[in-house]
Amino acid sequence: MPPEEETQDVEELSPEELAESNNFVLSALIDLLIKKGVIRNEELQQAMDELEKAEEEDEQSDD
């Protein structure tokens, strides 16, 4: 069957449900990456700190 003829049941999600779903998937992915030794928890925390700092700097430059 060609792709244009395929139908999928698509469930609409509220913004809250979408955020919760994304959070669940990200948590599972992070756990897996740490368990497999791809990243360390410390590296993840450092990356998150750097993103937060960059975001704060962007907000300050917008003022």
C-alpha positions as CSV (number, residue, x, y, z in Angstrom):
1,M,0.0,0.0,0.0
2,P,1.5,3.4,-1.0
3,P,2.3,5.7,2.0
4,E,-0.4,8.2,1.0
5,E,-3.1,5.5,1.4
6,E,-1.9,4.4,4.8
7,T,-4.0,5.7,7.7
8,Q,-2.9,6.0,11.2
9,D,-4.9,6.6,14.3
10,V,-3.5,9.9,15.5
11,E,-4.4,10.9,19.1
12,E,-4.5,14.6,19.8
13,L,-2.6,15.6,22.9
14,S,-3.0,18.6,25.1
15,P,0.1,20.7,25.6
16,E,0.4,19.3,29.1
17,E,0.2,15.7,27.8
18,L,2.7,16.4,25.1
19,A,5.1,17.9,27.6
20,E,4.7,14.9,29.9
21,S,5.2,12.5,27.0
22,N,8.4,14.3,25.9
23,N,9.7,14.3,29.5
24,F,9.1,10.6,29.8
25,V,10.9,9.9,26.5
26,L,13.9,12.1,27.4
27,S,14.2,10.6,30.8
28,A,14.2,7.1,29.3
29,L,16.8,8.1,26.7
30,I,19.1,9.7,29.3
31,D,18.9,6.7,31.6
32,L,19.8,4.4,28.7
33,L,22.7,6.6,27.6
34,I,24.1,6.6,31.1
35,K,23.6,2.9,31.6
36,K,25.4,2.1,28.3
37,G,28.3,4.4,29.3
38,V,27.8,6.8,26.4
39,I,27.6,9.8,28.8
40,R,28.1,10.3,32.5
41,N,25.6,12.0,34.7
42,E,28.2,14.7,35.4
43,E,28.5,15.4,31.7
44,L,24.8,15.7,31.4
45,Q,24.6,18.1,34.3
46,Q,27.4,20.2,32.9
47,A,25.7,20.4,29.5
48,M,22.4,21.4,31.2
49,D,24.2,24.1,33.3
50,E,25.8,25.5,30.1
51,L,22.5,25.6,28.3
52,E,20.9,27.4,31.3
53,K,23.7,29.9,31.4
54,A,23.4,30.6,27.7
55,E,19.6,31.0,28.0
56,E,20.0,33.5,30.9
57,E,22.6,35.5,28.9
58,D,20.2,35.6,25.9
59,E,17.4,36.9,28.2
60,Q,19.6,39.6,29.6
61,S,20.7,40.7,26.2
62,D,17.1,41.1,25.1
63,D,16.4,43.5,28.0
